[in-house]
Amino acid sequence: MPGSAAAVDADLAALLSDQKTALRHLREFFARLLHGHFECISYAMPGFLQSGPQGRMVAGYVGFRRHLYL
């Protein structure tokens, strides 16, 4: 499984304060919504991966200098 919750923590820690706050709220929302999914970093973007050998990333989010992307 690519990445981990610790890698996502490190990724979010590097963001600007307002982005960090917005993406932490989004991360918490996805975690509640996607029970049984795993946090990952894929294509340099934090997200949530389906469980199982063929699990796919079902939600991703990332902050850029001037915008956020879902």
CORDAZI-V717326 format. One record per residue. N is the residue number from 1. PHI is phi in degrees with one decimal (999 if undefined). NEAR is the number of other ideal C-beta (glycine too) atoms within 8 Angstrom. Layout:
N|PHI|NEAR, N|PHI|NEAR
//
This chain:
1|999|7, 2|-72.2|6, 3|71.7|10, 4|-166.1|9, 5|-61.0|6, 6|-64.5|6, 7|-66.8|10, 8|-66.2|14, 9|-55.5|8, 10|-64.7|8, 11|-63.7|10, 12|-70.0|12, 13|-62.9|7, 14|-82.5|5, 15|-85.1|10, 16|-65.5|6, 17|-54.2|6, 18|-67.5|6, 19|-66.4|10, 20|-57.7|12, 21|-62.9|8, 22|-61.4|10, 23|-74.2|15, 24|-65.9|9, 25|-64.1|8, 26|-64.0|10, 27|-59.9|13, 28|-63.4|8, 29|-61.6|8, 30|-61.4|12, 31|-61.6|9, 32|-70.0|7, 33|-73.3|6, 34|-108.8|10, 35|-57.4|5, 36|84.9|4, 37|-98.1|11, 38|-111.7|8, 39|-73.1|13, 40|-151.4|14, 41|-124.6|12, 42|-136.9|11, 43|53.7|4, 44|62.5|5, 45|-131.0|10, 46|-66.5|15, 47|-173.3|14, 48|-126.5|13, 49|-112.5|15, 50|-62.8|9, 51|-77.4|7, 52|101.8|5, 53|-66.1|3, 54|-106.4|5, 55|-58.1|10, 56|-116.7|6, 57|-72.8|10, 58|-106.0|9, 59|-151.5|9, 60|-138.7|11, 61|-154.0|14, 62|-158.3|10, 63|-111.1|12, 64|-111.2|7, 65|-55.0|3, 66|-117.4|3, 67|-162.7|6, 68|-111.4|10, 69|-129.8|8, 70|-112.0|6
//
